[in-house]
Amino acid sequence: MAIWLNENSKVIVQGITGSEGTKHTRRMVASGTQVVGGVNPRKAGTDVDGIPVFATVAEAMQATGADVTVIFVPPAFAKDAVLEAIDARIPLAVAITEGIPIQDSAYFYAHSLGSATRIVGPNCPGLISPGKSNAGIIPADITKPGRIGLVSKSGTLTYQMMFELRDIGFSSCIGIGGDPVIGTTHIDCLQAFQDDPETDAIVMIGEIGGDAEERAAAYIEGNVTKPVVGYVAGFTAPEGKTMGHAGAIVSGSSGTAQAKKEALEKVGVRVGKTPSETARLMRELMTT
């Protein structure tokens, strides 16, 4: 089992004819993903490597049975692309696009509440169930199937953790993105991994800014019985300075890596000071 994405998932790509869309579609196909269509209203009726291009998400779903869309649409048009996916009632919409205005993200997130659609992202690498399917830009050849679940705000740290624990392997790896407004949170993923019988332990990667990790700690205390290992990026970040992701800004003690580390350790999560130490902690859990 894998959460939200498996070997039966049928994927379409919004923005398939753009350079990024085409490149990553080819990478997804090469890793075994069932990419069944693309969407670009100006290129409807054409194809990309034999993959048909449709005018709308609804049309693509009707023709292919797609249940996942990956969105490679420029920031100015991303809001409309996500809204279209929600209105078409596709179960999973993975918004890769970086630089979407926060107001736009808040609008489509609000529109998704109570809908049939789960949004992952925006500004994220997507998700992968190794050996089964890959929706986004995560490298497929750096790990193998296994029994660890991974949820991360950071794309590159997702890849590093996958590689460091490649001999043990993962059930699913989800990059949720680091923007202030995201569709799927640490808590959503923790709940899914807790409920997944083929996930034995969880790695949670956070970063400075906001209080998502503190809220995740409170959730873990009351709801997660599987072992969790954590890492918080940004121990050396200067106070008051925006770092990297749009969500990563620290004010006083609120949102610091140390405060997040303490909140997680208080509920029994082992937190590494570096990604490599975090991988070592998980390795100890899985091999003892």
Buried (B, 14 or more C-beta within 10 A) or exposed (E): EBBBBEEEBBBBBBBBBBEBBBEBBBBBBEBEBBBBBBBBEEBBEEEBEEBBBBBBBBBBBEEBEBBBBBBBBEBEBBBEBBBBBBBBEBBBBBBBBBEBEEEBBEBBBEBBEEBEBBBBBBBBBBBBBBBBBBBBBBBBEBBBBBBBBBBBBBBEBBBBBBBBBBEBBBBBBBBBBBBBBBBBBBBBBBBBBBEBEBBBBBBBBBBBBBBBBBBBBBBBBEEBEBBBBBBBBBBEBEEEEEBBBBBBBBEEEEBBBEBBBBBBEEBEBBBBEEBEBBBBBBBEBBEE
